[in-house]
Amino acid sequence: MMQIRNQIEMAMESLVKSNLFSILLSLVLVTGFVPAGYAATPKENLDCTSVNKIVSVGKTKLICAEILTGNKWIKVISVSTKTTQIKVQATQIIEALSKVDSSTVTSFLTKGATLQQSFDQKNKEWRDAEFSLNTFKTEKFAAENELKNLPASISQASSLVSQSQAALAAPQQTYTSLLSQLNAMSSEYSSAYSAGGCGYYNSYYDVVISRYNSMQSQVNAARATYESYYANYSNNLQRYRDLLNSQITLNSKISELGQKLTQSLASFTAIDAQLKLMTKEKELFDVVLSNSNFYFSEPVDLANSIQEVLASSSKTWSKKLSPLYQRYQVLKYDLNLMAARL
């Protein structure tokens, strides 16, 4: 009987744990909230949000502090509980502060000035690359649209060729007919003209010459009309042939633009990646530049502040030194970040 009871209790406990896990999982998935007991463990140099919040990770304490690269978890310097140890620890930090080399800040600022020039040049390259990329995109898009609309343009041009060719038939027939009649009259005209020139006047000759000259005028007018229609037909035919040839040209142009676009995109992507890295570096430089007086004076100011605390009642040392050690840690992290980028 006892064995059965124990089995029931174990089953109930397992069910409770299972339900609890399900509830926690649902809470995370639905709201994004992670209960305190299940929160991810902070690690040194990782981002944090709550400035001055202190957490314990094993035997190490971390504090969320605002350093040069943003809000990060950094190690906390624990103040000893014994007066003698506190004094030794404070003296060591004062000594470390006295050895802080200002050349780290100076060198970082010098490098920053050079970086500014490189950044400006890279920014210009980025704008040029973007302009080139957009130009190729626009040209390729226009060529693709032209190719897309080409069948309709070819069809329209073909229709105009047919229409102008049909319109040419009547003027051509008129001109050919009148020219034939003029040629038929040429022999009679020549005889009449020659006779008149030799002094043999006859009114019939005047009629022949007059009729010939009238026909010549009609032929000239018909020829001008025919040539006008023929020019229109020729232009339409040339336009049609050009469109047929442009299909090959456009395909070649689109292929060429596609290659240029690929190369331009690769160049732009590379420059963009370089600019982003330089932008991050420049942001650090800008912060240091705007706070340069602080970085030059903080080691001395901080050492003096620690000395002042040591000169006061030892009962308040622990409380007063803790925020000063925090400032020391931030300064050390910032200087190490600068040194690492030299």
Secondary structure as the mmCIF struct_conf table of DSSP 4:
data_model
#
loop_
_struct_conf.conf_type_id
_struct_conf.id
_struct_conf.beg_label_comp_id
_struct_conf.beg_label_asym_id
_struct_conf.beg_label_seq_id
_struct_conf.end_label_comp_id
_struct_conf.end_label_asym_id
_struct_conf.end_label_seq_id
HELX_RH_AL_P HELX_RH_AL_P1 MET A 2 THR A 31
HELX_RH_3T_P HELX_RH_3T_P1 ALA A 36 TYR A 38
HELX_LH_PP_P HELX_LH_PP_P1 ALA A 39 PRO A 42
TURN_TY1_P TURN_TY1_P1 GLU A 44 ASN A 45
BEND BEND1 LEU A 46 LEU A 46
STRN STRN1 ASP A 47 ASP A 47
BEND BEND2 THR A 49 SER A 50
TURN_TY1_P TURN_TY1_P2 VAL A 51 ASN A 52
STRN STRN2 ILE A 54 VAL A 57
TURN_TY1_P TURN_TY1_P3 GLY A 58 LYS A 59
STRN STRN3 THR A 60 ILE A 67
TURN_TY1_P TURN_TY1_P4 LEU A 68 THR A 69
STRN STRN4 GLY A 70 LYS A 75
HELX_LH_PP_P HELX_LH_PP_P2 SER A 78 SER A 80
BEND BEND3 THR A 81 LYS A 82
HELX_RH_AL_P HELX_RH_AL_P2 THR A 83 SER A 98
TURN_TY1_P TURN_TY1_P5 LYS A 99 LYS A 99
TURN_TY1_P TURN_TY1_P6 SER A 102 SER A 102
HELX_RH_AL_P HELX_RH_AL_P3 SER A 103 GLY A 197
TURN_TY1_P TURN_TY1_P7 CYS A 198 GLY A 199
HELX_RH_AL_P HELX_RH_AL_P4 SER A 203 SER A 290
TURN_TY1_P TURN_TY1_P8 ASN A 291 ASN A 291
HELX_RH_AL_P HELX_RH_AL_P5 SER A 292 ALA A 311
BEND BEND4 SER A 312 SER A 312
HELX_RH_3T_P HELX_RH_3T_P2 SER A 314 THR A 316
HELX_RH_AL_P HELX_RH_AL_P6 TRP A 317 ALA A 340
TURN_TY1_P TURN_TY1_P9 ARG A 341 ARG A 341
#
